[in-house]
Amino acid sequence: MLPTVVVLMFSGLVMPLTLMPDWMLDIGRLLPVYWLGLGLRAALLPDSYAAFELAGSWELPLVAGVLAGWAVVGLLLAQWVLRRMARKQSGSRVQEAREKAMKRAW
């Protein structure tokens, strides 16, 4: 939970980015949660609220581009992680672990 809370704090969903130091603001703008929040605010709030954003506008093309970039990075990283996990366990070991977990008393 702690990494999730840190990401939410840095992305400006818990407190406004304008209240944070500049270094936190720079990190927050790199995270996908900031861009998700910006896109949601653009969809749900009136256009007059765009003036309160860091750039003074919703930046929707940039939101789409950044989120698409994060999606590509996530897909490439998922392939590598899953391939690495599959190398370490054979099918029989997976089945054995599954059976052991099913026998555990709740």
N, CA, C and O atoms as a GROMACS GRO file, in nm:
protein
  424
    1MET      N    1   0.081  -0.120   0.000
    1MET     CA    2   0.000   0.000   0.000
    1MET      C    3   0.085   0.127   0.000
    1MET      O    4   0.047   0.228  -0.059
    2LEU      N    5   0.200   0.122   0.065
    2LEU     CA    6   0.282   0.243   0.075
    2LEU      C    7   0.325   0.295  -0.062
    2LEU      O    8   0.315   0.416  -0.085
    3PRO      N    9   0.374   0.209  -0.154
    3PRO     CA   10   0.409   0.263  -0.287
    3PRO      C   11   0.289   0.326  -0.358
    3PRO      O   12   0.304   0.426  -0.428
    4THR      N   13   0.171   0.268  -0.342
    4THR     CA   14   0.052   0.323  -0.405
    4THR      C   15   0.020   0.461  -0.349
    4THR      O   16  -0.013   0.552  -0.425
    5VAL      N   17   0.029   0.477  -0.219
    5VAL     CA   18   0.001   0.607  -0.156
    5VAL      C   19   0.104   0.710  -0.202
    5VAL      O   20   0.069   0.825  -0.228
    6VAL      N   21   0.231   0.670  -0.211
    6VAL     CA   22   0.336   0.762  -0.256
    6VAL      C   23   0.308   0.807  -0.400
    6VAL      O   24   0.321   0.926  -0.431
    7VAL      N   25   0.272   0.714  -0.487
    7VAL     CA   26   0.241   0.749  -0.626
    7VAL      C   27   0.122   0.844  -0.632
    7VAL      O   28   0.123   0.941  -0.708
    8LEU      N   29   0.019   0.818  -0.553
    8LEU     CA   30  -0.098   0.906  -0.550
    8LEU      C   31  -0.062   1.045  -0.498
    8LEU      O   32  -0.113   1.145  -0.548
    9MET      N   33   0.024   1.052  -0.398
    9MET     CA   34   0.066   1.182  -0.344
    9MET      C   35   0.144   1.261  -0.449
    9MET      O   36   0.120   1.380  -0.469
   10PHE      N   37   0.239   1.193  -0.516
   10PHE     CA   38   0.323   1.260  -0.613
   10PHE      C   39   0.246   1.301  -0.738
   10PHE      O   40   0.285   1.395  -0.807
   11SER      N   41   0.137   1.232  -0.769
   11SER     CA   42   0.064   1.260  -0.892
   11SER      C   43  -0.040   1.370  -0.876
   11SER      O   44  -0.103   1.409  -0.975
   12GLY      N   45  -0.060   1.419  -0.758
   12GLY     CA   46  -0.150   1.532  -0.738
   12GLY      C   47  -0.295   1.494  -0.718
   12GLY      O   48  -0.382   1.581  -0.727
   13LEU      N   49  -0.324   1.370  -0.690
   13LEU     CA   50  -0.463   1.331  -0.666
   13LEU      C   51  -0.503   1.348  -0.521
   13LEU      O   52  -0.621   1.361  -0.491
   14VAL      N   53  -0.407   1.348  -0.430
   14VAL     CA   54  -0.437   1.362  -0.288
   14VAL      C   55  -0.433   1.509  -0.246
   14VAL      O   56  -0.516   1.555  -0.169
   15MET      N   57  -0.334   1.582  -0.299
   15MET     CA   58  -0.323   1.725  -0.272
   15MET      C   59  -0.280   1.795  -0.401
   15MET      O   60  -0.216   1.733  -0.485
   16PRO      N   61  -0.314   1.921  -0.417
   16PRO     CA   62  -0.281   1.991  -0.542
   16PRO      C   63  -0.130   1.997  -0.567
   16PRO      O   64  -0.051   2.014  -0.474
   17LEU      N   65  -0.092   1.983  -0.693
   17LEU     CA   66   0.050   1.989  -0.728
   17LEU      C   67   0.110   2.126  -0.701
   17LEU      O   68   0.230   2.137  -0.678
   18THR      N   69   0.029   2.229  -0.704
   18THR     CA   70   0.081   2.364  -0.682
   18THR      C   71   0.132   2.384  -0.540
   18THR      O   72   0.210   2.476  -0.515
   19LEU      N   73   0.090   2.299  -0.447
   19LEU     CA   74   0.136   2.308  -0.308
   19LEU      C   75   0.264   2.229  -0.284
   19LEU      O   76   0.322   2.236  -0.175
   20MET      N   77   0.310   2.155  -0.384
   20MET     CA   78   0.426   2.068  -0.368
   20MET      C   79   0.553   2.139  -0.415
   20MET      O   80   0.547   2.232  -0.495
   21PRO      N   81   0.668   2.095  -0.364
   21PRO     CA   82   0.795   2.149  -0.416
   21PRO      C   83   0.812   2.114  -0.564
   21PRO      O   84   0.747   2.022  -0.614
   22ASP      N   85   0.899   2.186  -0.632
   22ASP     CA   86   0.919   2.166  -0.776
   22ASP      C   87   0.966   2.025  -0.809
   22ASP      O   88   0.924   1.970  -0.911
   23TRP      N   89   1.052   1.966  -0.727
   23TRP     CA   90   1.103   1.833  -0.758
   23TRP      C   91   0.991   1.728  -0.752
   23TRP      O   92   0.991   1.632  -0.829
   24MET      N   93   0.897   1.746  -0.659
   24MET     CA   94   0.783   1.654  -0.652
   24MET      C   95   0.690   1.674  -0.771
   24MET      O   96   0.632   1.578  -0.823
   25LEU      N   97   0.677   1.798  -0.814
   25LEU     CA   98   0.593   1.828  -0.930
   25LEU      C   99   0.650   1.761  -1.055
   25LEU      O  100   0.574   1.706  -1.135
   26ASP      N  101   0.782   1.766  -1.072
   26ASP     CA  102   0.845   1.703  -1.189
   26ASP      C  103   0.825   1.552  -1.187
   26ASP      O  104   0.796   1.493  -1.291
   27ILE      N  105   0.841   1.490  -1.072
   27ILE     CA  106   0.820   1.345  -1.061
   27ILE      C  107   0.673   1.311  -1.085
   27ILE      O  108   0.642   1.214  -1.154
   28GLY      N  109   0.584   1.390  -1.030
   28GLY     CA  110   0.441   1.365  -1.046
   28GLY      C  111   0.397   1.369  -1.191
   28GLY      O  112   0.311   1.290  -1.231
   29ARG      N  113   0.453   1.459  -1.270
   29ARG     CA  114   0.415   1.469  -1.410
   29ARG      C  115   0.469   1.353  -1.494
   29ARG      O  116   0.425   1.334  -1.607
   30LEU      N  117   0.562   1.277  -1.441
   30LEU     CA  118   0.613   1.159  -1.512
   30LEU      C  119   0.524   1.037  -1.491
   30LEU      O  120   0.528   0.942  -1.570
   31LEU      N  121   0.445   1.038  -1.385
   31LEU     CA  122   0.365   0.921  -1.350
   31LEU      C  123   0.234   0.916  -1.429
   31LEU      O  124   0.175   1.020  -1.457
   32PRO      N  125   0.189   0.796  -1.465
   32PRO     CA  126   0.066   0.786  -1.543
   32PRO      C  127  -0.059   0.826  -1.465
   32PRO      O  128  -0.160   0.864  -1.525
   33VAL      N  129  -0.054   0.820  -1.333
   33VAL     CA  130  -0.172   0.853  -1.253
   33VAL      C  131  -0.205   1.002  -1.267
   33VAL      O  132  -0.322   1.040  -1.265
   34TYR      N  133  -0.104   1.086  -1.280
   34TYR     CA  134  -0.127   1.229  -1.302
   34TYR      C  135  -0.207   1.250  -1.430
   34TYR      O  136  -0.303   1.327  -1.432
   35TRP      N  137  -0.167   1.181  -1.536
   35TRP     CA  138  -0.231   1.198  -1.667
   35TRP      C  139  -0.371   1.139  -1.668
   35TRP      O  140  -0.460   1.192  -1.734
   36LEU      N  141  -0.390   1.030  -1.596
   36LEU     CA  142  -0.526   0.976  -1.581
   36LEU      C  143  -0.617   1.076  -1.510
   36LEU      O  144  -0.730   1.100  -1.552
   37GLY      N  145  -0.565   1.135  -1.404
   37GLY     CA  146  -0.642   1.235  -1.330
   37GLY      C  147  -0.674   1.356  -1.414
   37GLY      O  148  -0.784   1.410  -1.408
   38LEU      N  149  -0.577   1.401  -1.494
   38LEU     CA  150  -0.598   1.516  -1.581
   38LEU      C  151  -0.706   1.486  -1.685
   38LEU      O  152  -0.792   1.569  -1.713
   39GLY      N  153  -0.700   1.366  -1.743
   39GLY     CA  154  -0.801   1.327  -1.841
   39GLY      C  155  -0.940   1.317  -1.779
   39GLY      O  156  -1.039   1.358  -1.840
   40LEU      N  157  -0.946   1.262  -1.659
   40LEU     CA  158  -1.076   1.252  -1.591
   40LEU      C  159  -1.131   1.389  -1.554
   40LEU      O  160  -1.251   1.414  -1.567
   41ARG      N  161  -1.043   1.478  -1.508
   41ARG     CA  162  -1.091   1.613  -1.477
   41ARG      C  163  -1.142   1.683  -1.603
   41ARG      O  164  -1.242   1.754  -1.598
   42ALA      N  165  -1.073   1.662  -1.715
   42ALA     CA  166  -1.118   1.723  -1.841
   42ALA      C  167  -1.254   1.669  -1.882
   42ALA      O  168  -1.336   1.742  -1.938
   43ALA      N  169  -1.279   1.541  -1.855
   43ALA     CA  170  -1.406   1.481  -1.895
   43ALA      C  171  -1.520   1.520  -1.801
   43ALA      O  172  -1.634   1.529  -1.844
   44LEU      N  173  -1.490   1.542  -1.675
   44LEU     CA  174  -1.597   1.561  -1.577
   44LEU      C  175  -1.621   1.706  -1.535
   44LEU      O  176  -1.730   1.739  -1.489
   45LEU      N  177  -1.521   1.791  -1.550
   45LEU     CA  178  -1.536   1.929  -1.504
   45LEU      C  179  -1.567   2.022  -1.621
   45LEU      O  180  -1.537   1.990  -1.736
   46PRO      N  181  -1.628   2.137  -1.592
   46PRO     CA  182  -1.654   2.234  -1.699
   46PRO      C  183  -1.523   2.290  -1.756
   46PRO      O  184  -1.419   2.283  -1.691
   47ASP      N  185  -1.530   2.345  -1.877
   47ASP     CA  186  -1.410   2.399  -1.943
   47ASP      C  187  -1.346   2.512  -1.864
   47ASP      O  188  -1.225   2.534  -1.876
   48SER      N  189  -1.422   2.584  -1.785
   48SER     CA  190  -1.366   2.696  -1.709
   48SER      C  191  -1.264   2.650  -1.604
   48SER      O  192  -1.181   2.729  -1.560
   49TYR      N  193  -1.270   2.524  -1.565
   49TYR     CA  194  -1.177   2.471  -1.465
   49TYR      C  195  -1.039   2.443  -1.523
   49TYR      O  196  -0.945   2.419  -1.448
   50ALA      N  197  -1.024   2.445  -1.654
   50ALA     CA  198  -0.894   2.422  -1.717
   50ALA      C  199  -0.792   2.527  -1.674
   50ALA      O  200  -0.672   2.500  -1.674
   51ALA      N  201  -0.839   2.645  -1.639
   51ALA     CA  202  -0.748   2.752  -1.597
   51ALA      C  203  -0.674   2.716  -1.469
   51ALA      O  204  -0.568   2.772  -1.442
   52PHE      N  205  -0.726   2.624  -1.389
   52PHE     CA  206  -0.663   2.586  -1.263
   52PHE      C  207  -0.555   2.480  -1.282
   52PHE      O  208  -0.483   2.449  -1.187
   53GLU      N  209  -0.542   2.424  -1.400
   53GLU     CA  210  -0.440   2.322  -1.426
   53GLU      C  211  -0.303   2.387  -1.440
   53GLU      O  212  -0.293   2.509  -1.458
   54LEU      N  213  -0.197   2.307  -1.432
   54LEU     CA  214  -0.061   2.360  -1.436
   54LEU      C  215  -0.033   2.436  -1.566
   54LEU      O  216   0.028   2.542  -1.563
   55ALA      N  217  -0.077   2.381  -1.679
   55ALA     CA  218  -0.052   2.445  -1.808
   55ALA      C  219  -0.162   2.544  -1.845
   55ALA      O  220  -0.150   2.614  -1.946
   56GLY      N  221  -0.267   2.552  -1.768
   56GLY     CA  222  -0.376   2.641  -1.799
   56GLY      C  223  -0.475   2.585  -1.900
   56GLY      O  224  -0.568   2.654  -1.941
   57SER      N  225  -0.455   2.460  -1.940
   57SER     CA  226  -0.547   2.394  -2.032
   57SER      C  227  -0.549   2.245  -2.000
   57SER      O  228  -0.472   2.197  -1.917
   58TRP      N  229  -0.638   2.172  -2.067
   58TRP     CA  230  -0.651   2.029  -2.038
   58TRP      C  231  -0.541   1.946  -2.104
   58TRP      O  232  -0.514   1.836  -2.057
   59GLU      N  233  -0.478   1.993  -2.209
   59GLU     CA  234  -0.370   1.920  -2.278
   59GLU      C  235  -0.411   1.779  -2.320
   59GLU      O  236  -0.335   1.684  -2.300
   60LEU      N  237  -0.528   1.764  -2.376
   60LEU     CA  238  -0.580   1.630  -2.407
   60LEU      C  239  -0.495   1.550  -2.507
   60LEU      O  240  -0.480   1.430  -2.488
   61PRO      N  241  -0.438   1.611  -2.614
   61PRO     CA  242  -0.350   1.530  -2.701
   61PRO      C  243  -0.227   1.476  -2.626
   61PRO      O  244  -0.184   1.363  -2.649
   62LEU      N  245  -0.173   1.558  -2.538
   62LEU     CA  246  -0.059   1.514  -2.458
   62LEU      C  247  -0.099   1.404  -2.361
   62LEU      O  248  -0.024   1.309  -2.339
   63VAL      N  249  -0.218   1.416  -2.302
   63VAL     CA  250  -0.270   1.312  -2.212
   63VAL      C  251  -0.278   1.179  -2.286
   63VAL      O  252  -0.233   1.076  -2.236
   64ALA      N  253  -0.336   1.182  -2.406
   64ALA     CA  254  -0.349   1.059  -2.484
   64ALA      C  255  -0.212   1.002  -2.521
   64ALA      O  256  -0.191   0.881  -2.514
   65GLY      N  257  -0.121   1.087  -2.560
   65GLY     CA  258   0.013   1.041  -2.598
   65GLY      C  259   0.090   0.979  -2.482
   65GLY      O  260   0.152   0.874  -2.497
   66VAL      N  261   0.086   1.045  -2.368
   66VAL     CA  262   0.158   0.993  -2.250
   66VAL      C  263   0.098   0.860  -2.204
   66VAL      O  264   0.172   0.766  -2.173
   67LEU      N  265  -0.034   0.853  -2.200
   67LEU     CA  266  -0.098   0.728  -2.157
   67LEU      C  267  -0.073   0.615  -2.257
   67LEU      O  268  -0.056   0.500  -2.217
   68ALA      N  269  -0.069   0.646  -2.386
   68ALA     CA  270  -0.036   0.544  -2.487
   68ALA      C  271   0.108   0.498  -2.470
   68ALA      O  272   0.137   0.379  -2.483
   69GLY      N  273   0.197   0.590  -2.441
   69GLY     CA  274   0.336   0.553  -2.416
   69GLY      C  275   0.351   0.462  -2.295
   69GLY      O  276   0.424   0.364  -2.299
   70TRP      N  277   0.281   0.494  -2.186
   70TRP     CA  278   0.283   0.409  -2.067
   70TRP      C  279   0.224   0.271  -2.097
   70TRP      O  280   0.272   0.170  -2.044
   71ALA      N  281   0.122   0.266  -2.182
   71ALA     CA  282   0.062   0.137  -2.218
   71ALA      C  283   0.162   0.052  -2.295
   71ALA      O  284   0.173  -0.069  -2.271
   72VAL      N  285   0.235   0.112  -2.388
   72VAL     CA  286   0.336   0.038  -2.465
   72VAL      C  287   0.447  -0.013  -2.374
   72VAL      O  288   0.489  -0.128  -2.384
   73VAL      N  289   0.494   0.073  -2.285
   73VAL     CA  290   0.599   0.032  -2.190
   73VAL      C  291   0.548  -0.082  -2.102
   73VAL      O  292   0.621  -0.179  -2.078
   74GLY      N  293   0.425  -0.072  -2.055
   74GLY     CA  294   0.367  -0.178  -1.972
   74GLY      C  295   0.355  -0.310  -2.046
   74GLY      O  296   0.383  -0.416  -1.989
   75LEU      N  297   0.313  -0.306  -2.172
   75LEU     CA  298   0.301  -0.428  -2.250
   75LEU      C  299   0.436  -0.493  -2.274
   75LEU      O  300   0.449  -0.615  -2.264
   76LEU      N  301   0.537  -0.414  -2.305
   76LEU     CA  302   0.671  -0.468  -2.326
   76LEU      C  303   0.729  -0.524  -2.197
   76LEU      O  304   0.791  -0.631  -2.197
   77LEU      N  305   0.709  -0.454  -2.088
   77LEU     CA  306   0.759  -0.499  -1.959
   77LEU      C  307   0.687  -0.625  -1.912
   77LEU      O  308   0.748  -0.714  -1.853
   78ALA      N  309   0.557  -0.634  -1.939
   78ALA     CA  310   0.480  -0.753  -1.899
   78ALA      C  311   0.530  -0.877  -1.972
   78ALA      O  312   0.539  -0.984  -1.912
   79GLN      N  313   0.564  -0.864  -2.099
   79GLN     CA  314   0.619  -0.978  -2.173
   79GLN      C  315   0.746  -1.029  -2.109
   79GLN      O  316   0.764  -1.149  -2.089
   80TRP      N  317   0.834  -0.937  -2.076
   80TRP     CA  318   0.962  -0.975  -2.017
   80TRP      C  319   0.942  -1.041  -1.880
   80TRP      O  320   1.003  -1.144  -1.851
   81VAL      N  321   0.856  -0.981  -1.796
   81VAL     CA  322   0.833  -1.034  -1.661
   81VAL      C  323   0.768  -1.172  -1.668
   81VAL      O  324   0.810  -1.263  -1.597
   82LEU      N  325   0.667  -1.188  -1.752
   82LEU     CA  326   0.600  -1.318  -1.762
   82LEU      C  327   0.692  -1.425  -1.818
   82LEU      O  328   0.689  -1.539  -1.772
   83ARG      N  329   0.773  -1.390  -1.916
   83ARG     CA  330   0.868  -1.487  -1.971
   83ARG      C  331   0.969  -1.529  -1.864
   83ARG      O  332   1.004  -1.646  -1.854
   84ARG      N  333   1.014  -1.434  -1.786
   84ARG     CA  334   1.111  -1.465  -1.679
   84ARG      C  335   1.047  -1.553  -1.571
   84ARG      O  336   1.112  -1.644  -1.520
   85MET      N  337   0.921  -1.525  -1.536
   85MET     CA  338   0.853  -1.606  -1.436
   85MET      C  339   0.830  -1.748  -1.487
   85MET      O  340   0.843  -1.845  -1.412
   86ALA      N  341   0.796  -1.761  -1.612
   86ALA     CA  342   0.768  -1.893  -1.669
   86ALA      C  343   0.893  -1.978  -1.678
   86ALA      O  344   0.883  -2.101  -1.671
   87ARG      N  345   1.010  -1.918  -1.693
   87ARG     CA  346   1.135  -1.994  -1.699
   87ARG      C  347   1.166  -2.065  -1.568
   87ARG      O  348   1.227  -2.171  -1.569
   88LYS      N  349   1.124  -2.007  -1.459
   88LYS     CA  350   1.162  -2.060  -1.328
   88LYS      C  351   1.070  -2.171  -1.278
   88LYS      O  352   1.105  -2.240  -1.183
   89GLN      N  353   0.954  -2.189  -1.341
   89GLN     CA  354   0.863  -2.292  -1.291
   89GLN      C  355   0.810  -2.374  -1.407
   89GLN      O  356   0.764  -2.320  -1.508
   90SER      N  357   0.817  -2.504  -1.390
   90SER     CA  358   0.758  -2.593  -1.490
   90SER      C  359   0.609  -2.612  -1.458
   90SER      O  360   0.562  -2.570  -1.352
   91GLY      N  361   0.537  -2.673  -1.550
   91GLY     CA  362   0.394  -2.695  -1.530
   91GLY      C  363   0.365  -2.781  -1.409
   91GLY      O  364   0.267  -2.756  -1.338
   92SER      N  365   0.448  -2.883  -1.383
   92SER     CA  366   0.424  -2.970  -1.268
   92SER      C  367   0.445  -2.895  -1.137
   92SER      O  368   0.374  -2.920  -1.039
   93ARG      N  369   0.542  -2.804  -1.133
   93ARG     CA  370   0.565  -2.727  -1.011
   93ARG      C  371   0.450  -2.630  -0.986
   93ARG      O  372   0.411  -2.608  -0.871
   94VAL      N  373   0.395  -2.573  -1.091
   94VAL     CA  374   0.280  -2.484  -1.077
   94VAL      C  375   0.161  -2.561  -1.024
   94VAL      O  376   0.091  -2.514  -0.934
   95GLN      N  377   0.137  -2.679  -1.080
   95GLN     CA  378   0.025  -2.763  -1.035
   95GLN      C  379   0.044  -2.804  -0.890
   95GLN      O  380  -0.052  -2.805  -0.812
   96GLU      N  381   0.165  -2.838  -0.852
   96GLU     CA  382   0.194  -2.878  -0.714
   96GLU      C  383   0.168  -2.762  -0.617
   96GLU      O  384   0.110  -2.783  -0.511
   97ALA      N  385   0.210  -2.643  -0.654
   97ALA     CA  386   0.187  -2.526  -0.569
   97ALA      C  387   0.038  -2.496  -0.559
   97ALA      O  388  -0.011  -2.458  -0.453
   98ARG      N  389  -0.035  -2.513  -0.669
   98ARG     CA  390  -0.180  -2.490  -0.669
   98ARG      C  391  -0.250  -2.587  -0.575
   98ARG      O  392  -0.336  -2.546  -0.497
   99GLU      N  393  -0.213  -2.716  -0.582
   99GLU     CA  394  -0.274  -2.816  -0.494
   99GLU      C  395  -0.242  -2.789  -0.348
   99GLU      O  396  -0.328  -2.804  -0.261
  100LYS      N  397  -0.120  -2.749  -0.321
  100LYS     CA  398  -0.080  -2.717  -0.184
  100LYS      C  399  -0.161  -2.598  -0.131
  100LYS      O  400  -0.203  -2.597  -0.015
  101ALA      N  401  -0.183  -2.499  -0.215
  101ALA     CA  402  -0.260  -2.382  -0.174
  101ALA      C  403  -0.406  -2.419  -0.151
  101ALA      O  404  -0.470  -2.364  -0.061
  102MET      N  405  -0.460  -2.510  -0.230
  102MET     CA  406  -0.600  -2.550  -0.215
  102MET      C  407  -0.622  -2.630  -0.088
  102MET      O  408  -0.732  -2.629  -0.033
  103LYS      N  409  -0.520  -2.700  -0.039
  103LYS     CA  410  -0.532  -2.783   0.081
  103LYS      C  411  -0.519  -2.700   0.210
  103LYS      O  412  -0.555  -2.746   0.318
  104ARG      N  413  -0.468  -2.579   0.198
  104ARG     CA  414  -0.450  -2.494   0.314
  104ARG      C  415  -0.583  -2.464   0.381
  104ARG      O  416  -0.683  -2.439   0.313
  105ALA      N  417  -0.585  -2.468   0.512
  105ALA     CA  418  -0.709  -2.439   0.587
  105ALA      C  419  -0.724  -2.288   0.599
  105ALA      O  420  -0.631  -2.218   0.638
  106TRP      N  421  -0.840  -2.240   0.568
  106TRP     CA  422  -0.868  -2.098   0.580
  106TRP      C  423  -0.920  -2.073   0.715
  106TRP      O  424  -0.951  -1.959   0.750
   0.00000   0.00000   0.00000
